[in-house]
Amino acid sequence: MQSVHGRSGVVYLLAALLTAPPMRSGEPVRARHGMVVAQEPLAADVGVEILKQGGNAIDAAIAVGFALAVTHPVAGNIGGGGFMLVRLANGRTAFLDFRECAPRRASRDMYLDSEGNPTKDSIFGWRSSGVPGSVAGFETAYQKFGSKPWANLVNPAILLARDGFPVSKSFSDSLHSAQEMLSADPESKRIFLRGGNLYREGEIFRQPELAGTLQRIAENGAKGFYAGETASRLAGAMAANGGLIAAEDLAAYKTIDRQPLTGTYRGYGIVTAPPPSAGGVGVLQILGMLTGTHYDSDGPDSVKAVHYEAEAMRRFYADRSEYLGDPDFYVVPVKPLLDPAYVAHRRKTIDPDRATPSGLVEPGLPKTLNAGVDWKESKQTTHYNVVDAKGNAVAVTYTLNNSYGNGITVPGLGFLLNDEMDDFSAKPGAPNMFGLLGSDANAIEPGKRPLSSMTPTIITRNGKFFMAVGAPGGSRITTGVTEVILDVLDFHMNPQAAVDLPRFHHQWRPDILYLQNGFSEQTAAALKAMGYEVEATGGVARVEAIVMNNGTLEGGTESRLSGKAAGY
């Protein structure tokens, strides 16, 4: 695989960013041929350029993923992992699981101290990283569905890393916020904080070491990451700093091709994420519990709508706490959880006039199926959607876990490491350092993948693409994605209006209904009168969506944030 260098790509991207800001004010961006919605504008422009050059949605998604590793390092990555959901125009679907996995030398009690209490080693330091999966995932997607030369998909990211790009205000603010963590690692301090002389808006940010790593990927595919110089340097740095990832872990990593979860809602087809994501089960359960309730009769964000949706959320999260795990290590009862009779039973337990205290809501399957699992997941993830002119659609969510992962940049390679091991239960059967319970279903095992809330979802109507949606946001991803789906399907909003509508979140425990800023005092008071403990929150996930409306693609990304919907 050979790479072709040139500056025209960077010139195009910068010109597009400066001259074509995303439309906001409730109106979606519209395009006839293809569209990308991403949480960083330059990466969105990379994807659109690939589409214009004749690439398909999968080509563009791969290019966006590599570009985000350069321009959005808070979450974009080659040192982390995630999920890719694909639906081709002919109806074929695929779900690629490139989630990080525990190294071979990982062990059940590796994050416990001498007294058996959890330490912070699952979050900070070299031992917190799982084996990265992003590069393998993108190559698997390319081998299955790609059409353009591989190097053409990596090259825009190489150019952005080598030649640099202007630091945006959001990127500058992000670096300032992460200054303390990034300062703890000499390489991260040198690259991202310029040795303490922090980058300001408009300055050019270059990453030559990352460009070299990407160049090896462009020339050799995933072998350029999981073998050769990159793998040797990563394994050597791990060994020198007490980390667990060895050359054998990198060589053994594989993308898993899983069957997407599918369902229907009011005549729409739902294609969504299977375990080890909990999100797809959540979307289908919540939609199922709302069916027939007329929850939507008073309009979006009405007291009635919030009540019914929150009660459905509460019941899903109760089930989530007990039954979900990595399906390669634990039998996940997906079929019983989505059985119409079971969902109908859960629906009947919703009181139309009162909140049900979480203490009275339990996981609902027979006790013989209980597994007892809970988890923590960070909000620093990113999502993007791509639709091409033929109707092929891709939804990708991937992550480093926390902001900038564990804050460690691999010397000489330029990429940040994930701290995904924290998504396992450090001490099954007891509260971890965050007060969350866990059990054997999410205990650490070599090769195992931790649970995730990432929920890339594609919706069809009459057998054709209708909507692609997803978000970062930790445990709030599932609720945020489901709400935007409902806003479009039931309340007939365009995607920009839907993602801008204030959202809410209930996850069973703690027994709190979180209302995003923008709800009226009267709505909050009415919900309190129904028995909810209400608490304000700045955000519920960061949702973005593309919708097909009478032959025109419409894209939306939240107006209060710095993403971009772009098309042609």
C-alpha positions as CSV (number, residue, x, y, z in Angstrom):
1,M,0.0,0.0,0.0
2,Q,1.5,3.3,-1.1
3,S,0.8,6.8,0.0
4,V,0.7,9.8,-2.3
5,H,1.8,13.1,-0.7
6,G,0.6,16.6,-1.6
7,R,-0.6,19.8,-0.1
8,S,-3.9,20.2,-2.1
9,G,-5.9,18.2,0.5
10,V,-4.9,20.5,3.3
11,V,-5.6,23.6,1.2
12,Y,-9.0,22.3,0.3
13,L,-9.9,21.5,3.9
14,L,-8.8,24.8,5.3
15,A,-10.7,26.7,2.6
16,A,-13.8,24.6,3.3
17,L,-13.6,25.2,7.0
18,L,-13.2,29.0,6.6
19,T,-15.8,29.6,3.9
20,A,-18.5,27.0,4.6
21,P,-19.5,27.1,8.3
22,P,-22.3,24.7,9.3
23,M,-25.9,26.0,9.1
24,R,-27.6,26.3,12.5
25,S,-30.7,28.1,13.9
26,G,-32.9,25.0,13.7
27,E,-32.3,24.4,10.0
28,P,-30.4,21.3,9.0
29,V,-27.6,21.3,6.4
30,R,-29.0,19.8,3.2
31,A,-27.3,17.9,0.3
32,R,-28.4,15.8,-2.6
33,H,-25.5,13.4,-3.1
34,G,-23.7,12.6,0.1
35,M,-23.2,13.9,3.7
36,V,-20.9,13.6,6.7
37,V,-21.7,14.7,10.2
38,A,-18.8,14.7,12.6
39,Q,-17.8,16.5,15.8
40,E,-14.8,18.2,14.3
41,P,-15.2,20.3,11.1
42,L,-11.9,19.4,9.3
43,A,-12.6,15.7,9.7
44,A,-16.1,16.2,8.3
45,D,-14.6,18.0,5.3
46,V,-12.1,15.0,4.7
47,G,-15.1,12.7,4.5
48,V,-17.0,14.8,2.0
49,E,-13.9,15.1,-0.2
50,I,-13.6,11.3,-0.3
51,L,-17.3,11.1,-1.3
52,K,-16.7,13.8,-4.0
53,Q,-13.8,11.7,-5.4
54,G,-16.1,8.7,-5.9
55,G,-15.5,6.9,-2.6
56,N,-18.4,5.2,-0.9
57,A,-19.7,5.8,2.6
58,I,-17.3,3.2,4.1
59,D,-14.3,4.9,2.4
60,A,-15.3,8.2,3.8
61,A,-15.9,6.8,7.3
62,I,-12.4,5.3,7.4
63,A,-10.9,8.6,6.3
64,V,-12.9,10.6,8.9
65,G,-11.8,8.1,11.6
66,F,-8.1,8.6,10.8
67,A,-8.6,12.4,10.5
68,L,-10.2,12.7,13.9
69,A,-7.2,10.9,15.4
70,V,-5.3,14.1,14.3
71,T,-7.7,16.9,14.7
72,H,-9.8,15.7,17.6
73,P,-7.4,13.9,20.0
74,V,-9.6,14.3,23.0
75,A,-11.5,11.3,21.6
76,G,-10.5,10.6,18.0
77,N,-7.9,7.9,18.0
78,I,-5.7,5.1,16.7
79,G,-4.9,4.2,20.3
80,G,-8.5,3.3,21.3
81,G,-11.4,1.4,19.8
82,G,-15.1,1.3,19.0
83,F,-17.9,0.1,16.8
84,M,-18.9,0.6,13.1
85,L,-22.4,-0.1,11.9
86,V,-22.8,-0.4,8.1
87,R,-26.0,-0.7,6.0
88,L,-25.5,-0.9,2.3
89,A,-28.1,0.3,-0.2
90,N,-28.9,-3.3,-1.0
91,G,-30.0,-4.0,2.6
92,R,-26.9,-5.8,3.7
93,T,-25.8,-4.9,7.2
94,A,-22.7,-5.4,9.3
95,F,-21.5,-4.5,12.8
96,L,-17.7,-4.4,13.3
97,D,-16.6,-4.6,16.9
98,F,-13.1,-3.1,17.3
99,R,-13.4,-2.5,21.0
100,E,-10.2,-2.6,23.0
101,C,-9.5,-5.9,24.8
102,A,-7.7,-6.8,27.9
103,P,-4.0,-7.8,27.4
104,R,-3.0,-11.4,27.9
105,R,-1.2,-10.6,31.1
106,A,-4.3,-8.9,32.6
107,S,-5.8,-10.5,35.6
108,R,-9.0,-10.3,37.6
109,D,-7.6,-8.5,40.6
110,M,-4.9,-6.4,38.9
111,Y,-6.3,-3.1,40.1
112,L,-6.7,-4.1,43.8
113,D,-4.3,-3.0,46.6
114,S,-2.9,-5.2,49.3
115,E,-6.1,-4.8,51.3
116,G,-8.3,-5.7,48.3
117,N,-9.5,-2.1,47.5
118,P,-9.6,-0.7,44.0
119,T,-6.7,1.6,43.0
120,K,-6.5,4.3,40.3
121,D,-4.3,2.2,38.1
122,S,-7.3,1.4,35.8
123,I,-7.5,5.1,34.9
124,F,-3.9,6.5,35.2
125,G,-0.7,5.1,34.0
126,W,0.5,2.6,31.4
127,R,-1.4,-0.3,33.0
128,S,-4.8,1.3,32.3
129,S,-4.7,0.6,28.5
130,G,-6.5,-2.1,26.6
131,V,-5.2,-3.4,23.3
132,P,-6.2,-0.7,20.7
133,G,-8.6,-1.8,18.0
134,S,-9.3,1.2,15.7
135,V,-6.7,0.5,13.0
136,A,-7.8,-3.1,12.8
137,G,-11.4,-2.1,12.6
138,F,-10.9,0.4,9.8
139,E,-8.9,-2.2,7.8
140,T,-11.6,-4.8,8.3
141,A,-14.2,-2.3,7.0
142,Y,-12.0,-1.5,4.0
143,Q,-11.4,-5.2,3.2
144,K,-15.2,-5.8,3.3
145,F,-16.6,-2.7,1.7
146,G,-13.9,-0.3,0.6
147,S,-13.5,1.0,-3.0
148,K,-10.8,3.6,-3.1
149,P,-7.0,2.9,-2.6
150,W,-6.3,2.4,1.1
151,A,-3.5,5.0,1.1
152,N,-6.0,7.6,-0.2
153,L,-8.1,7.2,2.9
154,V,-5.2,7.6,5.3
155,N,-3.4,10.4,3.4
156,P,-5.6,13.3,4.5
157,A,-4.8,12.5,8.1
158,I,-1.1,12.3,7.3
159,L,-1.2,15.7,5.7
160,L,-3.1,17.3,8.6
161,A,-0.6,15.8,11.1
162,R,2.5,16.7,9.1
163,D,1.6,20.1,7.8
164,G,-0.6,21.0,10.7
165,F,-4.0,22.8,11.1
166,P,-5.2,25.9,12.9
167,V,-6.1,25.4,16.5
168,S,-9.8,26.1,17.0
169,K,-11.2,27.7,20.1
170,S,-12.8,24.4,21.2
171,F,-9.5,22.6,20.8
172,S,-7.6,25.3,22.6
173,D,-10.1,25.2,25.4
174,S,-9.9,21.4,25.6
175,L,-6.2,21.5,25.9
176,H,-6.3,24.0,28.6
177,S,-8.9,21.9,30.5
178,A,-6.7,18.8,30.2
179,Q,-3.5,20.6,31.1
180,E,-2.9,19.0,34.5
181,M,-3.4,15.4,33.2
182,L,-1.4,16.0,30.0
183,S,1.4,17.6,32.0
184,A,2.0,14.4,33.9
185,D,3.4,12.7,30.8
186,P,6.6,14.2,29.3
187,E,5.6,13.3,25.7
188,S,2.1,14.6,26.0
189,K,3.3,17.8,27.6
190,R,5.8,18.3,24.8
191,I,3.3,17.7,22.0
192,F,-0.1,18.9,23.2
193,L,1.0,21.6,25.6
194,R,4.1,22.8,23.8
195,G,6.2,22.3,27.0
196,G,3.9,24.6,28.9
197,N,3.5,27.3,26.2
198,L,-0.1,26.4,25.5
199,Y,-1.6,26.6,22.0
200,R,-3.9,29.6,21.3
201,E,-6.7,29.8,18.8
202,G,-5.4,30.2,15.3
203,E,-1.9,28.8,15.8
204,I,-0.8,25.8,13.7
205,F,-0.6,22.5,15.5
206,R,1.7,19.9,13.9
207,Q,2.3,16.3,14.9
208,P,5.2,14.9,12.9
209,E,5.6,11.7,15.0
210,L,1.9,10.9,14.4
211,A,2.3,11.6,10.7
212,G,5.1,8.9,10.6
213,T,2.9,6.4,12.4
214,L,0.1,7.1,10.0
215,Q,2.5,6.8,7.0
216,R,3.4,3.2,8.1
217,I,-0.4,2.4,8.2
218,A,-0.9,3.9,4.8
219,E,1.9,1.8,3.3
220,N,1.3,-1.5,5.2
221,G,-2.3,-1.4,6.4
222,A,-3.0,-2.7,9.9
223,K,0.4,-4.5,9.9
224,G,1.9,-1.0,10.0
225,F,0.4,-0.7,13.4
226,Y,0.2,-4.2,14.9
227,A,3.6,-5.3,13.7
228,G,6.9,-3.7,12.6
229,E,8.3,-0.4,14.0
230,T,5.1,0.9,15.5
231,A,4.3,-2.4,17.4
232,S,7.9,-2.7,18.5
233,R,8.0,0.8,19.9
234,L,4.6,0.5,21.6
235,A,5.5,-2.9,23.2
236,G,8.9,-1.6,24.3
237,A,7.5,1.5,25.9
238,M,4.9,-0.6,27.7
239,A,7.6,-2.9,29.0
240,A,9.8,0.0,30.1
241,N,6.9,1.7,32.0
242,G,5.1,-1.3,33.6
243,G,2.4,-1.6,31.0
244,L,0.8,-4.9,30.0
245,I,0.4,-4.7,26.2
246,A,3.0,-6.9,24.5
247,A,3.9,-7.5,20.9
248,E,1.9,-10.8,21.1
249,D,-1.2,-8.9,22.2
250,L,-0.9,-6.5,19.2
251,A,-0.3,-9.4,16.7
252,A,-3.3,-11.3,18.1
253,Y,-5.8,-8.5,17.9
254,K,-8.8,-9.1,15.7
255,T,-11.9,-7.2,14.7
256,I,-15.1,-9.2,15.5
257,D,-17.9,-9.2,12.9
258,R,-21.1,-9.4,14.8
259,Q,-24.8,-9.5,13.8
260,P,-26.5,-6.2,14.4
261,L,-29.6,-6.1,16.5
262,T,-32.8,-5.4,14.5
263,G,-36.3,-4.4,15.3
264,T,-39.3,-2.4,14.2
265,Y,-41.0,0.7,15.5
266,R,-44.1,2.2,13.9
267,G,-43.2,0.8,10.6
268,Y,-39.6,1.9,10.7
269,G,-36.8,-0.7,10.7
270,I,-34.2,-0.3,13.4
271,V,-30.6,-1.6,13.0
272,T,-28.5,-1.1,16.0
273,A,-25.6,-2.2,18.2
274,P,-25.4,-5.7,19.8
275,P,-23.4,-6.6,22.9
276,P,-20.8,-5.8,24.0
277,S,-22.7,-2.6,23.6
278,A,-25.6,-2.2,25.9
279,G,-27.1,0.6,23.8
280,G,-28.9,-1.4,21.1
281,V,-30.8,-3.4,23.7
282,G,-31.7,-0.1,25.3
283,V,-33.0,1.5,22.2
284,L,-35.2,-1.4,21.3
285,Q,-36.5,-1.9,24.8
286,I,-37.3,1.8,25.3
287,L,-39.1,2.0,21.9
288,G,-41.0,-1.2,22.7
289,M,-42.1,0.1,26.1
290,L,-43.4,3.3,24.6
291,T,-45.4,1.5,21.9
292,G,-49.2,2.1,22.5
293,T,-48.8,4.4,25.4
294,H,-49.6,7.6,23.5
295,Y,-46.7,9.2,25.3
296,D,-46.4,11.7,22.4
297,S,-49.9,13.2,22.6
298,D,-48.8,16.4,24.4
299,G,-45.7,17.0,22.2
300,P,-41.9,16.7,22.7
301,D,-40.4,17.5,26.1
302,S,-43.9,17.7,27.5
303,V,-44.4,16.4,31.1
304,K,-46.2,13.3,29.7
305,A,-43.5,12.6,27.1
306,V,-40.7,13.0,29.7
307,H,-42.5,10.9,32.2
308,Y,-43.1,7.9,29.9
309,E,-39.7,8.0,28.4
310,A,-38.0,8.3,31.8
311,E,-39.9,5.3,33.1
312,A,-38.9,3.2,30.1
313,M,-35.3,4.3,30.6
314,R,-35.5,3.4,34.3
315,R,-36.6,-0.1,33.5
316,F,-34.0,-0.6,30.8
317,Y,-31.2,0.5,33.1
318,A,-32.3,-1.9,35.8
319,D,-32.0,-4.7,33.3
320,R,-28.7,-3.3,32.1
321,S,-27.3,-3.6,35.6
322,E,-27.9,-7.3,35.7
323,Y,-27.8,-9.0,32.3
324,L,-25.2,-7.5,30.0
325,G,-21.6,-8.5,29.3
326,D,-19.1,-9.5,26.6
327,P,-21.0,-12.2,24.5
328,D,-17.7,-14.0,23.9
329,F,-17.3,-14.6,27.6
330,Y,-20.8,-14.6,29.0
331,V,-24.2,-15.6,27.6
332,V,-26.1,-12.4,27.2
333,P,-29.9,-12.9,27.3
334,V,-30.7,-10.6,24.4
335,K,-33.7,-12.6,23.1
336,P,-35.5,-12.7,26.5
337,L,-34.8,-9.0,27.1
338,L,-36.4,-8.1,23.7
339,D,-39.2,-10.6,23.8
340,P,-42.5,-8.6,23.1
341,A,-44.2,-10.3,26.0
342,Y,-41.5,-9.3,28.4
343,V,-41.4,-5.7,27.0
344,A,-45.2,-5.5,27.3
345,H,-44.9,-6.7,31.0
346,R,-42.4,-3.9,31.7
347,R,-44.7,-1.4,30.0
348,K,-47.6,-2.4,32.2
349,T,-45.7,-1.5,35.3
350,I,-45.5,2.2,34.3
351,D,-47.9,4.3,36.4
352,P,-49.3,7.0,34.0
353,D,-49.5,9.6,36.8
354,R,-46.6,8.9,39.1
355,A,-42.9,8.2,39.0
356,T,-42.0,4.7,40.2
357,P,-39.2,4.9,42.8
358,S,-36.2,3.0,41.6
359,G,-36.2,1.0,44.8
360,L,-39.4,-0.6,43.5
361,V,-38.0,-1.4,40.1
362,E,-35.8,-4.5,39.7
363,P,-34.3,-6.3,36.8
364,G,-37.2,-8.2,35.4
365,L,-36.0,-11.5,34.0
366,P,-36.1,-14.8,36.0
367,K,-33.4,-14.9,38.7
368,T,-31.8,-17.8,36.9
369,L,-30.7,-15.4,34.2
370,N,-29.2,-12.8,36.6
371,A,-25.5,-12.0,36.1
372,G,-25.2,-8.9,38.2
373,V,-23.1,-6.3,36.3
374,D,-22.6,-2.6,36.4
375,W,-20.0,-0.4,34.9
376,K,-18.6,3.1,34.5
377,E,-18.0,4.7,31.1
378,S,-16.5,8.1,30.4
379,K,-18.1,10.8,28.2
380,Q,-15.1,11.3,26.0
381,T,-16.0,9.4,23.0
382,T,-16.9,10.6,19.5
383,H,-19.4,9.7,16.8
384,Y,-19.9,10.4,13.1
385,N,-22.3,9.4,10.4
386,V,-21.8,9.1,6.6
387,V,-24.3,8.6,3.8
388,D,-23.2,8.4,0.1
389,A,-25.1,9.0,-3.1
390,K,-26.1,5.3,-3.5
391,G,-27.7,5.1,-0.1
392,N,-24.9,3.3,1.7
393,A,-24.8,4.4,5.4
394,V,-22.3,4.2,8.1
395,A,-22.5,5.1,11.8
396,V,-19.3,5.0,13.8
397,T,-18.7,5.5,17.5
398,Y,-15.1,5.2,18.9
399,T,-13.3,6.2,22.1
400,L,-10.2,6.6,24.2
401,N,-12.6,6.5,27.3
402,N,-11.6,9.6,29.3
403,S,-10.6,12.9,27.8
404,Y,-7.3,12.3,26.0
405,G,-7.4,8.7,27.2
406,N,-5.0,8.1,30.1
407,G,-3.0,11.2,28.9
408,I,0.0,9.2,27.8
409,T,1.5,9.6,24.3
410,V,3.7,6.8,23.1
411,P,7.2,8.2,22.6
412,G,8.1,8.5,18.9
413,L,4.6,7.4,17.7
414,G,2.5,10.5,18.5
415,F,-0.7,8.9,19.5
416,L,-2.5,8.8,22.9
417,L,-3.3,5.6,24.8
418,N,-6.8,4.6,26.0
419,D,-7.7,3.9,29.6
420,E,-10.4,1.5,28.6
421,M,-9.5,-1.1,31.3
422,D,-11.5,1.1,33.7
423,D,-14.7,0.0,32.0
424,F,-14.2,-3.5,33.6
425,S,-15.2,-4.2,37.2
426,A,-12.0,-3.9,39.2
427,K,-13.5,-5.7,42.1
428,P,-16.5,-7.9,41.2
429,G,-19.2,-8.0,43.9
430,A,-18.2,-4.8,45.6
431,P,-18.4,-1.0,44.9
432,N,-15.5,0.3,42.9
433,M,-13.8,3.7,43.5
434,F,-16.8,5.4,41.8
435,G,-19.4,3.7,44.0
436,L,-20.6,1.4,41.2
437,L,-21.2,-2.3,41.7
438,G,-19.8,-4.9,39.4
439,S,-19.7,-8.7,39.1
440,D,-18.2,-11.6,37.2
441,A,-20.0,-10.7,34.0
442,N,-17.7,-7.7,33.6
443,A,-14.7,-8.9,35.5
444,I,-11.3,-8.6,33.9
445,E,-10.2,-11.6,31.8
446,P,-7.4,-11.8,29.2
447,G,-8.8,-11.0,25.7
448,K,-12.1,-9.8,27.0
449,R,-13.8,-6.6,25.9
450,P,-15.4,-4.3,28.4
451,L,-19.0,-3.2,28.2
452,S,-19.9,-0.1,26.3
453,S,-22.9,2.3,25.9
454,M,-21.9,3.3,22.4
455,T,-25.0,3.1,20.2
456,P,-24.5,3.6,16.5
457,T,-27.9,3.2,14.9
458,I,-29.4,3.2,11.4
459,I,-33.1,3.4,10.6
460,T,-34.9,2.4,7.5
461,R,-38.3,3.2,5.9
462,N,-39.8,1.1,3.2
463,G,-36.6,-0.9,3.0
464,K,-34.4,2.2,2.3
465,F,-32.1,4.4,4.3
466,F,-33.9,6.9,6.5
467,M,-31.7,7.9,9.4
468,A,-28.2,7.5,10.9
469,V,-27.7,8.6,14.5
470,G,-25.2,8.2,17.4
471,A,-23.4,10.1,20.1
472,P,-20.7,10.2,22.7
473,G,-21.8,10.7,26.3
474,G,-21.0,7.6,28.5
475,S,-24.0,6.0,30.1
476,R,-26.2,8.8,28.6
477,I,-25.5,7.8,25.0
478,T,-28.4,5.3,24.9
479,T,-31.0,7.8,26.3
480,G,-29.7,10.7,24.1
481,V,-29.8,8.6,20.9
482,T,-33.2,7.2,21.7
483,E,-34.6,10.7,22.3
484,V,-33.4,12.0,19.0
485,I,-34.8,9.0,17.2
486,L,-38.2,9.7,18.9
487,D,-38.0,13.4,18.1
488,V,-37.6,12.6,14.4
489,L,-39.9,9.6,14.1
490,D,-42.8,10.6,16.4
491,F,-42.5,14.4,16.6
492,H,-41.5,14.8,13.0
493,M,-38.6,17.1,13.7
494,N,-35.7,17.8,11.3
495,P,-32.4,16.5,12.6
496,Q,-31.0,19.9,13.5
497,A,-34.1,20.7,15.6
498,A,-34.0,17.2,17.1
499,V,-30.4,17.3,18.3
500,D,-30.9,20.9,19.7
501,L,-34.0,20.0,21.7
502,P,-33.2,19.8,25.4
503,R,-32.8,16.2,26.5
504,F,-33.2,14.3,29.8
505,H,-31.8,11.2,31.4
506,H,-32.7,8.6,33.9
507,Q,-30.5,5.5,34.6
508,W,-32.4,3.9,37.5
509,R,-29.7,4.5,40.0
510,P,-29.1,7.1,41.3
511,D,-32.8,7.8,41.3
512,I,-32.5,11.2,39.7
513,L,-34.1,12.6,36.5
514,Y,-31.5,14.8,34.9
515,L,-32.9,17.7,32.8
516,Q,-30.7,19.4,30.3
517,N,-30.6,23.1,30.5
518,G,-33.5,24.5,28.5
519,F,-36.5,22.9,30.3
520,S,-39.0,25.4,31.9
521,E,-39.4,25.7,35.6
522,Q,-43.0,24.7,35.2
523,T,-42.0,21.4,33.6
524,A,-39.5,20.7,36.3
525,A,-42.0,21.5,39.0
526,A,-44.7,19.3,37.4
527,L,-42.2,16.4,37.3
528,K,-41.3,16.9,40.9
529,A,-44.9,16.8,41.8
530,M,-45.1,13.4,40.1
531,G,-42.4,12.1,42.4
532,Y,-39.2,12.7,40.5
533,E,-36.1,14.0,42.1
534,V,-35.0,16.5,39.4
535,E,-31.5,17.8,38.8
536,A,-30.2,20.1,36.1
537,T,-27.4,19.0,33.8
538,G,-25.4,20.7,31.1
539,G,-25.9,18.0,28.5
540,V,-27.2,14.5,27.7
541,A,-24.9,12.9,25.2
542,R,-23.8,14.9,22.1
543,V,-26.0,13.5,19.4
544,E,-25.7,14.0,15.6
545,A,-27.9,12.7,12.9
546,I,-28.5,12.4,9.1
547,V,-32.1,12.0,7.8
548,M,-33.3,11.3,4.3
549,N,-36.2,13.7,3.5
550,N,-37.8,13.2,0.1
551,G,-34.6,12.5,-1.6
552,T,-32.6,15.2,0.2
553,L,-30.1,14.4,3.0
554,E,-30.5,16.6,6.1
555,G,-27.8,16.7,8.7
556,G,-27.8,18.0,12.3
557,T,-25.1,18.5,14.9
558,E,-25.7,20.4,18.1
559,S,-25.6,24.2,17.7
560,R,-24.0,24.8,21.1
561,L,-21.0,22.7,20.1
562,S,-18.3,22.8,17.4
563,G,-19.2,19.9,15.1
564,K,-20.1,20.1,11.4
565,A,-22.6,18.7,9.0
566,A,-21.2,18.8,5.5
567,G,-22.4,17.5,2.1
568,Y,-22.5,18.1,-1.6
